[in-house]
Amino acid sequence: MVKVISGFFLVFLMALMSISSCQAYDIYHEFGVQHRQFSAASNANQAYSNSALSINSFYSYAQGEEQWNGELWLRLDKENSERNHLDLREFYWLNYGEDYEWQIGVARVFWGVTESAHLVDVINQTDQLEGLDGEDKLGQAMIHYTKQIDNGQVEWFLLPYFRPQKFYDVGNRFAPPMNMDKKALYDSGALQRHLDSAVRLTQHYGAFDWSVMAFSGTNREPIVQLKGETGQAFYGQMQQLGITAQYIQDAWIYKAELMLRKNRAHVLNQDQKSRISAVVLGAEYTQVGIFSTVYDLGYLIEYQSDNRDKTQVLGQNDLFIGTRLAFNDSDSSEMILGVLHDLTDASQSIRLEASMRLGQSTKLEVAAYHFNGKGDNWLKQLNKQDLLEINLFWYFSH
């Protein structure tokens, strides 16, 4: 993958050189400082604090019906060298007309409408070395064509290269319970070069939006196979159908996500299912101008159901309750608090996130996480990983 990123980066620099000669481009950078403070440790090797730096560079150039966009990401961690990584998040060429759009290169695509889980978000691989919510994604090489139709659009994807997850070594924070072999196994004889494909139909009817999407290719979620005391990630082939729906009625938003997945049965462990079904159903109500102020307060509730075992994933029979506070100020200040409660064994996770701008070029983000897994719930491996995370970002433009 390093060779692939290096090749893209070389093309990236050549494109920037040609862009610079035209003096028609937009470049800006995000410099970040992160500090994590933990409340406990699972072993003597785990530090109670962790500091890191990040550099995120964005590049954009547009002329006529064409556009080039790029994003280069770098993480440098003081205590944990495994978090050090460089990633080409995005670098793609965009060509668009009156009713179509071509996107070719490395990009990120988000699918989903619910707050507590994104069941249908299947295009990009999760960056396991970054955030805890699974929303940080690696760039995915793709050919992406969009066609506008009545009341919506149809999208087709060809995904020629797969990127496996990276895992921390055992003993580190957020690491799996065993050491992982650095070499992954694949169901496909083409290994990482299997050509995946996807299609998505989106429709808009006034206050009602819905979409249906189908994916065929390499599963982004690995099955861990044991080799003695070592685990090895295995990426099987799968077919997945996803549906999202959202309806807005006055101050209410009703949301739903459904996922149906078929795995190749012959590659599964004994405790894995060949057919997976999961759903998230929820609603959000926004109270505008609480206590005669400019603040808006949102109330969220979502139910999660998944037929997989609770030792493998979250959300088998869980209830999410949260609140979102928007200050509606010039600094875009906001805060969200959410609790995910397992209705079967009472395991819980709590998440608090807040952000605000500090002037024109600085942003502050604060997040806190608490985990209380019980029994054989997957969440139990995070029981001593409660943390407070503070991020401060500075933005610079050319």
ABEGO torsion letter per residue (X at the ends): XAAAAAAAAAAAAAAAAAAAAAGBBBBBBBBBBBBBBBABBABAABBABBBBBBBBBBBBBBBEABBBBBBBBBBBBAABAAABBBBBABBBBBBBBAABBBBBEBBBBBBEABAABBAABAABBBBAABBAAGABBBBBBBBBBBBBBBGEBBBBBBBABBBBBBBBBBGBBGBBABBBBABBBBABAAEAABBBBBBBBBBBBEABBBBBBBBBEBBABBBBBBBEABBBBBBBBBBBBBBBBBBBBEABBBBBBBBBBBBBAAABBAABBABBBBBBBBBBBBBBGBGGBABBBBBBBBBBBBABBAAABBGABBBBBBBBBBAGBAAGBBBBBBBBBBAAAGBBBBBBBBBBBBEAABBBBBBBBBBBBBEABAAAAAAAABBBBBBBBBBBBX
